[in-house]
Amino acid sequence: MGADDDDMQSSMSSGSGQSQTATSKILEKIAAEESGKKKTSNTVTSTTAAMSSASSSSTLSQTCSSDDDYDYYNARRAKELLLENYRKTLQAPDSIMEPNIEATIKGFLRVGGKPEMIITSLSNSYCGVAQYCELLGDWLSDLEGDRKIVHECFEKSLSSLMEKRFVAKIVDKNFETADDVDKWLPELLQHRTWRNLIYTLIEQNSQSKFLMKAIRIISEAGFQHEITSVHPAAQQLEIYCRMVLTAIDDFFATQRKGPMTEDYENAFAELTRVVCYSEHTYLFAQVLLNEVIKEEKEETAAACAYLAYILRREAHIRNYQDTHDIHFSIDGGYNDIKQTVYTMLSKKCLNQADIIRLYERYNSSKPPPIEFIQDPFFIDMLIDILFAYDENKVQANHRSKYIFLLSCASCRTSDNANNERENEEIKKTTEIMEQILDSIRSECEFLKDIPLLLSGIEFPSIAAGLLHYFEGLFLDDKILCELEVVHFVLLDEIATKHCNLHIRSPPNIVIW
């Protein structure tokens, strides 16, 4: 169609008869031009072509007219909806105080709204709540004599109202469309009152995008120590990393003052709450500690290794998850050794065939990494089977293999099998442990071998074994007599020489 915009508007307003007439004239003109350009002897063919063209053009004209009517209706409907939306905004209470009221007024006028409607809506909807609050605040400050008290009262009241009326879906919807949040939110969160409000709201609306952004801003501003909820922090790596590092620092600070204190227990409880929140947070913390152990040396590595162990023990006690497979997945290589140790840990039982297999590997010229048999849970199982009070749990012909693995795990610090000093220490530990176990399992009173026991206490693995034996002795129902002084002498000797065994002391007996 060659008509311009004015002709199109005229065509839409005219009747169907006029449309048919205009179409016929156009077709006649086209037919005349075609007959002037071409000379044909077949009149029937020319007439048929003209009729076909006329029919096609008529259909196209009707279709375009229908589409134009549909578009016009949609545009009119959209305009009405916009006007209604702007009208509701203008008629809202105290709408003139809204920060975006200027854009609302311009939009209302742009879609055809009347200025009189704007004036009427703004004046009728004005309540002056903010002005009343300001006036009331002035009166209170005159009565109290301190403007700060009034300010705190207003903040507390406003915070309480926001907490009651907060709707996460609406806030997130406005947050996604707003482009000025970064201008005012960081400044707002510099105040403790509004940070506390965010902490309270995110406990109730953990999936809110706006609140998650607020938590991230709080953490970046240096207030991560205030974030106590693990759930929002665990969803953002940077925030959780700061939280877990803060908890670790606090734990080490209290540990330097001594274990088994109230501050130590509180710090460890907080660290456990942060780390053992989920399997992902536990794995992150263990990998972090494992990397520190690899990079650092001496005291730092030892402290992180101890922390990794007690966290693993705590998670194991609470049945949060199976910690053995996570622990072994961190160390690569030697899958056969890992599988052997992991199988026994999972079953919580030492298998004689697996022990023989481990003995052969670690007694070879090229032993596997010592870390696999230095697993604390595996060492506890070795101590239990060797130093159990109630019965002898291991066959005599294979006991030396258990003793070797325990001595090796406690004495060796490197994978070098030719380290003479370590080999000598392993040999000496093995010999004394053999003698003490023979004395314990004999029918004679083993406490008569005081020199042997005192010399054995010098070695950490033997001291831990004797402590485990005494625990069974003290808790045995068959023991009706009072404990002898020599028992307490040996316990005191263990406590003096091995501070790290204080926490392993038997129940109801505190070693100082």
Long-range contacts (C-beta under 8 A, 24 or more apart in sequence): 1-60, 1-61, 1-64, 8-68, 11-65, 12-65, 12-68, 12-69, 12-72, 19-61, 19-62, 19-65, 20-58, 23-54, 23-57, 23-58, 23-61, 24-54, 26-57, 27-53, 27-54, 27-57, 79-111, 79-112, 82-107, 82-111, 83-108, 83-111, 83-112, 83-113, 86-111, 86-113, 87-113, 87-117, 87-121, 90-117, 90-118, 90-121, 90-122, 90-125, 91-121, 91-124, 91-125, 92-125, 93-125, 93-127, 93-129, 94-125, 94-126, 94-127, 94-128, 94-129, 94-130, 95-121, 95-122, 95-125, 95-126, 96-122, 96-125, 96-126, 97-130, 152-193, 155-191, 155-193, 156-193, 159-193, 159-194, 159-196, 159-197, 162-197, 162-201, 163-197, 163-200, 163-201, 166-201, 166-204, 166-205, 168-205, 168-207, 168-208, 168-210, 168-211, 171-208, 171-210, 172-208, 172-209, 172-210, 175-209, 175-210, 175-213, 176-209, 181-210, 181-213, 185-213, 185-214, 185-217, 186-217, 186-221, 189-214, 189-217, 189-218, 189-221, 189-223, 190-221, 195-223, 195-226, 199-226, 199-227, 199-228, 199-229, 202-229, 202-231, 202-232, 203-229, 206-231, 206-232, 212-236, 215-239, 230-273, 230-274, 230-277, 230-281, 231-277, 234-277, 234-278, 234-280, 234-281, 240-281, 240-284, 243-274, 244-274, 244-275, 244-281, 244-284, 244-285, 244-288, 247-271, 247-274, 247-275, 248-307, 251-307, 252-303, 252-307, 255-303, 259-502, 259-503, 260-502, 260-503, 260-510, 268-310, 271-311, 272-311, 272-314, 272-315, 275-311, 275-315, 276-311, 276-314, 276-315, 276-318, 276-320, 279-320, 279-321, 279-326, 282-311, 282-315, 282-320, 282-321, 282-323, 282-326, 283-326, 285-311, 286-311, 286-312, 286-326, 286-327, 286-330, 287-330, 290-330, 306-500, 309-376, 312-376, 312-377, 313-376, 313-377, 316-377, 322-346, 324-377, 327-375, 328-372, 331-369, 331-371, 331-372, 333-369, 334-368, 334-369, 334-372, 337-361, 337-368, 337-372, 338-372, 341-372, 341-373, 341-375, 341-378, 344-378, 344-381, 345-375, 345-377, 345-378, 345-381, 348-381, 349-381, 350-381, 350-382, 350-385, 350-402, 352-395, 352-398, 355-398, 355-401, 355-402, 355-405, 356-398, 356-401, 358-405, 359-401, 359-404, 359-405, 362-404, 362-405, 362-408, 363-404, 364-417, 365-417, 366-417, 367-415, 367-417, 368-415, 369-415, 370-408, 370-409, 370-412, 370-413, 370-414, 370-415, 373-405, 373-408, 373-409, 374-409, 378-409, 379-406, 379-409, 379-410, 379-461, 382-406, 382-409, 383-461, 383-464, 383-465, 383-468, 384-468, 386-433, 386-437, 386-465, 387-437, 387-440, 387-465, 387-466, 387-468, 387-469, 388-468, 388-469, 388-472, 389-468, 389-469, 389-471, 389-472, 389-473, 389-476, 390-472, 390-476, 392-441, 399-437, 400-430, 400-434, 403-430, 403-433, 403-434, 403-437, 404-430, 406-433, 406-461, 406-465, 407-433, 407-461, 409-461, 410-459, 410-460, 410-461, 411-461, 428-459, 429-459, 429-461, 429-462, 432-456, 432-459, 432-462, 433-459, 433-461, 433-462, 433-465, 436-462, 436-465, 436-466, 440-469, 447-484, 447-486, 447-487, 450-486, 453-490, 454-490, 454-493, 457-490, 457-493, 457-494, 457-497, 457-498, 458-497, 460-498, 460-500, 460-501, 463-494, 463-497, 463-498, 463-501, 464-498, 464-501, 464-504, 466-490, 466-494, 467-491, 467-494, 467-501, 467-504, 467-505, 467-506, 468-504, 470-506, 471-506, 471-507, 474-506, 474-509, 475-506, 475-507
